[in-house]
């Protein structure tokens, strides 16, 4: 296996539990004391949380996956956002009062939910000091997470890496070396309007998927030669839906979330494939002179519709959240995919882990070849 294999974990709220199932399938082919088979780990939104946690356990792949599986199998909405009736009403009341104030008088971020519980969960889950230790020991080369800057509409990648990796700047996307902390994770996973934006270095940041123009640029800038992507996009239906009415607001909102979390990643994968095909036509000697290289990719994504799966567990949502969803026209029979992003409950997340495991096992020969597992 080349030393420059990268893991890329996309965003998608509660859907990110699927990624743990895929990793669980892979880890069983490694000895218990083996480090992670990725030199570079990159994540966006909820995928950034999984990526950072894996990076802190770079020296022990089994422990990292086992810890994340335990967290996702025991997750509840109340551990991610305030899900009680009182908590929701108080938060929304504050947001309503905030809307009556001038921009300069308001110091709180507008959002549907309060993410203080997630801050506590991340503080308990992740020991950020381990990242530097793993980089210094050689167990890891780099970890990065993508955010969106509301001040300048740019995609900003915050990373920790070996000393030879420099900051980068391209059109509307930057890479900035820093020491990652809980605020970076909260920023990367702050779904617009759902969770509050986070202030970092005098600027405000939100979910990394929003302004993400090139999701694969981060691992490439960090030196990746091979990239494994765990995508969270539901499979496209063969037949388009026939709507006999105008799409509801909830349906449109779900469509927007699907677009934010999936479209740019799919486009970037297609672009990389075209580049690889073009490079295959160039003589090897010319490629070496131009410093061009083929980047192999492996993509694993759900075989089932995650929105349909989530609807089966709608009743497991906290009463206050179900009531709010119903007020927005969302229920277990809704066409909206919003539920699949917000359903942080054991039943749904455990089902996602099982699906991820099964999907990875269906591609196990391809996975073994990618990682050179005998």
C-alpha positions as CSV (number, residue, x, y, z in Angstrom):
1,X,0.0,0.0,0.0
2,X,1.4,3.4,-0.9
3,X,2.2,5.7,2.0
4,X,-0.1,8.4,0.6
5,X,-3.6,6.8,0.9
6,X,-6.3,9.3,2.0
7,X,-9.7,8.7,3.5
8,X,-12.4,11.2,2.6
9,X,-15.6,11.3,4.6
10,X,-18.4,13.4,3.3
11,X,-21.1,15.2,5.2
12,X,-24.8,14.4,5.9
13,X,-25.8,14.8,9.5
14,X,-27.0,11.5,11.0
15,X,-26.3,9.7,7.8
16,X,-22.6,9.7,8.8
17,X,-23.2,6.6,10.9
18,X,-23.1,4.7,7.6
19,X,-19.4,5.5,7.4
20,X,-18.7,3.6,10.6
21,X,-20.2,0.4,9.1
22,X,-17.8,0.7,6.1
23,X,-14.8,1.2,8.4
24,X,-16.0,-1.7,10.6
25,X,-15.9,-4.0,7.5
26,X,-12.4,-2.9,6.6
27,X,-10.8,-3.0,10.0
28,X,-11.5,-6.8,10.5
29,X,-8.8,-7.5,7.9
30,X,-6.1,-5.9,10.0
31,X,-4.4,-7.1,13.2
32,X,-5.7,-5.6,16.5
33,X,-2.6,-3.5,17.0
34,X,-2.4,-2.2,13.5
35,X,-2.6,1.6,12.7
36,X,-5.1,3.1,10.3
37,X,-4.4,2.3,6.6
38,X,-4.8,6.0,5.7
39,X,-1.9,8.4,5.9
40,X,-4.3,11.3,5.3
41,X,-7.8,11.7,6.8
42,X,-10.2,14.4,5.5
43,X,-13.8,15.1,6.5
44,X,-16.6,17.5,6.0
45,X,-19.6,18.2,8.3
46,X,-20.5,15.1,10.3
47,X,-17.8,13.3,8.3
48,X,-15.3,15.7,9.9
49,X,-16.2,14.4,13.3
50,X,-15.6,10.8,12.2
51,X,-12.4,11.8,10.4
52,X,-11.0,13.6,13.4
53,X,-11.8,10.9,15.8
54,X,-10.2,8.3,13.5
55,X,-7.1,10.6,13.3
56,X,-6.8,10.7,17.1
57,X,-6.6,6.9,17.0
58,X,-4.3,6.6,14.1
59,X,-2.0,4.2,15.9
60,X,-4.8,1.7,16.6
61,X,-7.4,1.3,13.8
62,X,-9.5,-1.2,15.8
63,X,-9.8,1.1,18.9
64,X,-10.8,4.1,16.7
65,X,-13.5,2.2,14.9
66,X,-14.8,0.5,18.0
67,X,-15.1,3.8,19.9
68,X,-17.0,5.5,17.0
69,X,-19.3,2.6,16.7
70,X,-20.2,2.7,20.4
71,X,-20.9,6.5,20.1
72,X,-23.1,6.1,17.1
73,X,-25.0,3.1,18.4
74,X,-25.8,5.0,21.6
75,X,-26.5,8.4,20.1
76,X,-29.7,10.3,20.9
77,X,-30.9,13.6,19.5
78,X,-30.6,15.2,22.9
79,X,-26.8,14.5,22.7
80,X,-26.6,16.5,19.5
81,X,-29.1,19.4,20.0
82,X,-31.6,20.5,22.6
83,X,-34.5,18.1,21.9
84,X,-36.9,18.7,24.8
85,X,-40.0,20.8,24.4
86,X,-38.7,23.4,26.9
87,X,-35.3,23.5,25.3
88,X,-36.7,24.0,21.8
89,X,-39.2,26.6,22.8
90,X,-36.6,28.6,24.7
91,X,-34.1,28.5,21.9
92,X,-36.7,29.5,19.2
93,X,-38.0,32.3,21.5
94,X,-34.4,33.7,21.7
95,X,-34.1,33.4,17.9
96,X,-37.4,35.3,17.5
97,X,-36.3,38.1,19.8
98,X,-33.0,38.2,18.0
99,X,-34.8,38.8,14.8
100,X,-36.3,42.0,16.2
101,X,-32.8,43.4,17.0
102,X,-30.4,45.1,14.7
103,X,-27.5,43.1,13.4
104,X,-25.1,45.0,15.6
105,X,-27.1,44.3,18.8
106,X,-27.3,40.6,18.2
107,X,-24.5,38.4,19.5
108,X,-26.1,34.9,19.1
109,X,-26.3,32.9,15.9
110,X,-29.7,32.2,14.3
111,X,-30.5,28.5,14.0
112,X,-33.3,26.0,14.4
113,X,-31.5,24.1,17.1
114,X,-29.0,24.8,19.9
115,X,-25.8,22.7,19.4
116,X,-24.5,23.0,23.0
117,X,-25.1,19.2,23.6
118,X,-22.9,18.4,20.5
119,X,-20.1,20.6,21.9
120,X,-20.1,18.5,25.1
121,X,-20.2,15.3,23.2
122,X,-17.2,16.3,21.0
123,X,-15.3,17.5,24.1
124,X,-15.8,14.1,25.7
125,X,-15.1,12.1,22.5
126,X,-12.0,13.6,21.0
127,X,-8.6,14.2,22.6
128,X,-7.1,16.7,20.1
129,X,-3.6,16.4,21.6
130,X,-3.4,12.9,20.1
131,X,-3.3,14.4,16.6
132,X,0.1,15.9,17.1
133,X,1.4,12.8,18.8
134,X,0.3,10.6,15.9
135,X,1.8,13.0,13.3
136,X,5.1,13.1,15.2
137,X,5.2,9.3,15.6
138,X,4.5,8.8,11.9
139,X,1.2,7.1,12.4
140,X,-0.5,9.9,10.5
141,X,0.6,12.5,8.0
142,X,-2.3,14.9,8.0
143,X,-5.9,15.5,9.0
144,X,-8.2,18.2,7.6
145,X,-11.7,19.4,7.8
146,X,-13.6,21.7,5.5
147,X,-15.7,24.7,6.5
148,X,-17.5,27.5,4.8
149,X,-16.7,31.1,5.7
150,X,-19.8,33.4,5.8
151,X,-17.6,36.5,5.7
152,X,-16.2,35.9,2.2
153,X,-18.1,32.9,0.8
154,X,-15.0,30.8,0.6
155,X,-14.3,27.2,1.3
156,X,-11.7,27.0,4.0
157,X,-9.8,23.8,4.9
158,X,-8.3,23.7,8.4
159,X,-5.5,21.1,8.7
160,X,-2.8,19.7,10.9
161,X,0.0,18.0,9.1
162,X,3.7,17.4,8.8
163,X,5.9,20.5,8.6
164,X,6.4,20.1,4.8
165,X,2.8,20.9,4.0
166,X,2.2,24.5,3.3
167,X,-1.0,26.6,3.3
168,X,-2.7,26.8,-0.1
169,X,-4.8,29.4,-1.8
170,X,-7.0,29.0,-4.9
171,X,-10.0,30.8,-6.2
172,X,-12.5,30.8,-3.3
173,X,-10.8,28.0,-1.4
174,X,-8.0,28.2,1.1
175,X,-6.0,25.7,3.2
176,X,-4.9,27.0,6.6
177,X,-2.6,25.2,9.1
178,X,-3.9,25.3,12.6
179,X,-4.3,23.2,15.8
180,X,-7.8,21.7,15.4
181,X,-10.2,21.9,18.3
182,X,-13.9,21.5,19.1
183,X,-14.9,24.8,17.5
184,X,-13.5,23.7,14.1
185,X,-15.7,20.6,14.2
186,X,-18.8,22.5,15.3
187,X,-18.2,24.9,12.4
188,X,-17.7,22.2,9.8
189,X,-20.9,20.4,10.9
190,X,-23.1,23.5,11.3
191,X,-25.8,22.8,8.8
192,X,-27.2,26.2,7.6
193,X,-30.2,27.3,9.5
194,X,-30.2,24.1,11.5
195,X,-27.2,24.6,13.7
196,X,-25.5,28.0,14.6
197,X,-22.5,29.3,12.8
198,X,-19.2,29.3,14.8
199,X,-16.8,32.2,15.1
200,X,-13.1,31.4,14.4
201,X,-10.4,34.1,14.1
202,X,-12.9,36.9,13.9
203,X,-14.9,35.3,11.1
204,X,-18.0,33.1,11.0
205,X,-18.0,29.6,9.7
206,X,-20.6,27.0,8.9
207,X,-21.0,23.6,7.3
208,X,-18.1,22.7,5.0
209,X,-20.3,21.4,2.3
210,X,-21.9,24.7,1.4
211,X,-19.1,26.5,-0.5
212,X,-17.2,23.3,-1.2
213,X,-16.2,23.6,-4.9
214,X,-13.6,20.8,-5.0
215,X,-14.0,18.2,-2.1
216,X,-11.0,16.2,-3.3
217,X,-8.6,19.2,-3.4
218,X,-7.8,18.9,0.3
219,X,-6.4,15.3,0.2
220,X,-4.6,16.1,-3.0
221,X,-3.0,19.3,-1.5
222,X,-2.0,17.1,1.4
223,X,-0.2,14.7,-0.9
224,X,-2.7,11.9,-1.5
225,X,-1.8,9.3,-4.2
226,X,-4.9,7.2,-3.6
227,X,-8.3,8.3,-2.2
228,X,-11.0,6.3,-0.6
229,X,-14.3,8.1,-0.4
230,X,-17.3,7.1,1.7
231,X,-20.1,9.0,0.1
232,X,-23.5,9.4,1.8
233,X,-25.6,9.9,-1.3
234,X,-28.7,7.7,-1.6
235,X,-28.9,5.8,-4.9
236,X,-30.7,7.7,-7.7
237,X,-34.1,6.3,-8.5
238,X,-34.4,4.8,-12.0
239,X,-37.8,6.5,-12.5
240,X,-38.3,10.2,-11.7
241,X,-41.1,11.0,-9.2
242,X,-44.4,12.1,-10.7
243,X,-45.6,15.1,-8.6
244,X,-49.3,15.9,-8.9
245,X,-48.9,19.1,-6.8
246,X,-46.3,21.8,-6.2
247,X,-43.4,20.4,-4.0
248,X,-43.8,21.4,-0.4
249,X,-41.3,23.5,1.5
250,X,-40.0,20.5,3.3
251,X,-39.5,18.7,0.0
252,X,-37.5,21.6,-1.4
253,X,-35.5,21.9,1.8
254,X,-34.6,18.2,1.7
255,X,-33.7,18.6,-2.0
256,X,-31.3,21.5,-1.1
257,X,-29.6,19.5,1.6
258,X,-29.1,16.6,-0.9
259,X,-27.6,19.1,-3.3
260,X,-25.3,20.6,-0.7
261,X,-24.0,17.3,0.6
262,X,-23.7,15.3,-2.6
263,X,-23.5,17.2,-5.9
264,X,-20.0,18.8,-5.6
265,X,-18.4,15.5,-4.4
266,X,-19.9,13.6,-7.3
267,X,-18.8,16.3,-9.8
268,X,-15.3,16.3,-8.4
269,X,-15.1,12.5,-8.6
270,X,-16.2,12.7,-12.3
271,X,-13.6,15.4,-12.9
272,X,-10.8,13.3,-11.4
273,X,-11.8,10.4,-13.5
274,X,-11.6,12.5,-16.6
275,X,-8.2,13.7,-15.6
276,X,-7.0,10.2,-14.9
277,X,-8.3,9.1,-18.3
278,X,-6.4,11.9,-20.0
279,X,-3.2,11.1,-18.1
280,X,-3.4,7.5,-19.3
281,X,-2.9,8.8,-22.8
282,X,0.3,10.7,-21.9
283,X,3.6,8.8,-22.1
284,X,5.1,8.1,-18.7
285,X,8.2,10.1,-19.4
286,X,6.2,13.2,-20.2
287,X,4.1,12.8,-17.1
288,X,7.2,12.7,-14.9
289,X,8.5,15.9,-16.5
290,X,5.2,17.7,-15.9
291,X,4.9,16.3,-12.3
292,X,1.6,14.7,-13.2
293,X,0.2,11.6,-11.5
294,X,-2.8,9.3,-11.7
295,X,-4.8,9.3,-8.5
296,X,-6.7,6.1,-7.9
297,X,-10.1,6.3,-6.2
298,X,-12.4,3.9,-4.4
299,X,-15.9,5.0,-3.7
300,X,-18.4,3.3,-1.4
301,X,-21.9,4.7,-1.0
302,X,-25.3,3.4,0.2
303,X,-27.1,0.8,-1.8
304,X,-30.5,1.8,-0.2
305,X,-32.4,5.1,-0.1
306,X,-31.5,6.7,3.2
307,X,-34.5,8.9,3.2
308,X,-36.8,5.9,2.9
309,X,-34.9,4.2,5.6
310,X,-35.2,7.2,7.9
311,X,-38.9,7.4,7.5
312,X,-39.2,3.9,9.1
313,X,-37.7,5.3,12.3
314,X,-39.6,8.7,12.3
315,X,-41.5,7.8,15.5
316,X,-38.2,7.3,17.3
317,X,-37.5,11.1,17.2
318,X,-38.1,13.1,20.4
319,X,-41.7,14.4,20.7
320,X,-40.7,18.0,20.4
321,X,-38.7,17.4,17.2
322,X,-41.5,15.3,15.7
323,X,-44.0,18.1,16.5
324,X,-41.7,20.6,14.9
325,X,-41.3,18.4,11.8
326,X,-45.0,17.9,11.5
327,X,-45.6,21.7,11.7
328,X,-43.2,22.0,8.7
329,X,-45.2,19.3,6.8
330,X,-42.8,16.5,7.5
331,X,-43.9,13.0,8.7
332,X,-43.1,9.4,8.1
333,X,-44.8,9.5,4.7
334,X,-43.1,12.8,3.6
335,X,-41.1,13.1,0.4
336,X,-38.5,15.2,2.2
337,X,-35.1,13.8,3.0
338,X,-34.6,16.1,6.0
339,X,-35.4,13.3,8.5
340,X,-32.4,11.3,7.3
341,X,-30.1,14.2,8.3
342,X,-31.6,15.0,11.7
343,X,-32.6,11.5,13.0
344,X,-29.8,11.1,15.6
345,X,-31.3,8.1,17.3
346,X,-30.0,4.6,18.1
347,X,-32.4,2.6,15.9
348,X,-31.7,4.6,12.7
349,X,-28.0,5.0,13.2
350,X,-27.5,1.3,14.0
351,X,-29.4,0.4,10.8
352,X,-27.0,2.7,8.9
353,X,-24.0,1.0,10.5
354,X,-25.3,-2.4,9.4
355,X,-26.0,-1.1,5.9
356,X,-22.5,0.4,5.6
357,X,-21.0,-2.9,6.7
358,X,-23.0,-4.9,4.2
359,X,-22.2,-2.5,1.3
360,X,-18.5,-2.6,2.1
361,X,-18.6,-6.4,2.2
362,X,-20.2,-6.4,-1.2
363,X,-17.1,-4.5,-2.5
364,X,-14.6,-6.4,-0.3
365,X,-12.6,-7.7,-3.2
366,X,-12.2,-4.2,-4.6
367,X,-11.3,-2.9,-1.1
368,X,-8.7,-5.6,-0.6
369,X,-7.1,-4.8,-3.9
370,X,-7.1,-1.0,-3.1
371,X,-5.3,-1.6,0.2
372,X,-3.2,-4.5,-1.0
373,X,-4.7,-6.8,1.6
374,X,-3.8,-10.5,1.0
